[in-house]
Amino acid sequence: MVIGCPWCGARFDAVMDSPAGNRIYTEDCPVCCQPIEFCITTDACNNLTRITVRRENE
């Protein structure tokens, strides 16, 4: 999945595993190395419904 960094605007491929339920995790941008918070939302069948990225601690 292509993600846009909320810090520098760089676009990069982010690998998402199959999450079990909703979760939040942090990954550094491969370009500017700033922390990006990924918020993953799934439905009752654990199908991915939404991914939100934002600056960590925002």
C-alpha positions as CSV (number, residue, x, y, z in Angstrom):
1,M,0.0,0.0,0.0
2,V,1.4,3.4,-0.9
3,I,1.5,5.9,2.0
4,G,2.3,9.6,2.1
5,C,4.5,10.7,4.9
6,P,2.7,13.4,7.1
7,W,6.1,15.0,7.8
8,C,7.9,15.3,4.4
9,G,5.3,14.2,1.9
10,A,7.3,11.4,0.5
11,R,5.3,8.5,-0.9
12,F,6.5,4.9,-0.1
13,D,5.2,1.4,0.0
14,A,4.1,0.3,3.4
15,V,3.7,-3.5,4.0
16,M,0.6,-4.2,6.1
17,D,0.2,-7.7,7.6
18,S,-3.3,-9.0,8.3
19,P,-4.2,-7.4,11.6
20,A,-6.4,-9.1,14.0
21,G,-8.7,-6.3,15.1
22,N,-8.1,-2.5,15.3
23,R,-4.6,-1.4,16.2
24,I,-2.1,1.5,16.2
25,Y,1.6,1.2,15.6
26,T,4.5,3.4,14.7
27,E,6.9,3.1,11.8
28,D,9.6,5.5,10.7
29,C,9.5,7.2,7.3
30,P,12.2,5.6,5.1
31,V,13.0,9.1,3.7
32,C,13.1,11.6,6.6
33,C,13.1,9.0,9.5
34,Q,10.4,10.8,11.4
35,P,7.9,8.6,13.3
36,I,4.5,7.9,11.6
37,E,1.6,6.6,13.5
38,F,-0.6,4.1,11.6
39,C,-4.1,3.6,12.8
40,I,-5.6,0.4,11.3
41,T,-9.4,-0.3,11.5
42,T,-11.0,-3.6,10.6
43,D,-14.5,-4.9,10.5
44,A,-16.0,-7.9,12.5
45,C,-14.4,-10.3,10.0
46,N,-11.0,-8.7,10.3
47,N,-11.2,-7.2,6.8
48,L,-9.2,-4.0,6.5
49,T,-11.6,-1.0,6.4
50,R,-9.4,2.0,7.0
51,I,-5.8,3.1,7.4
52,T,-5.0,6.5,8.8
53,V,-1.5,7.9,9.0
54,R,-0.5,10.9,11.1
55,R,2.5,12.4,12.9
56,E,3.3,10.6,16.1
57,N,1.9,12.5,19.2
58,E,-0.4,14.6,17.1
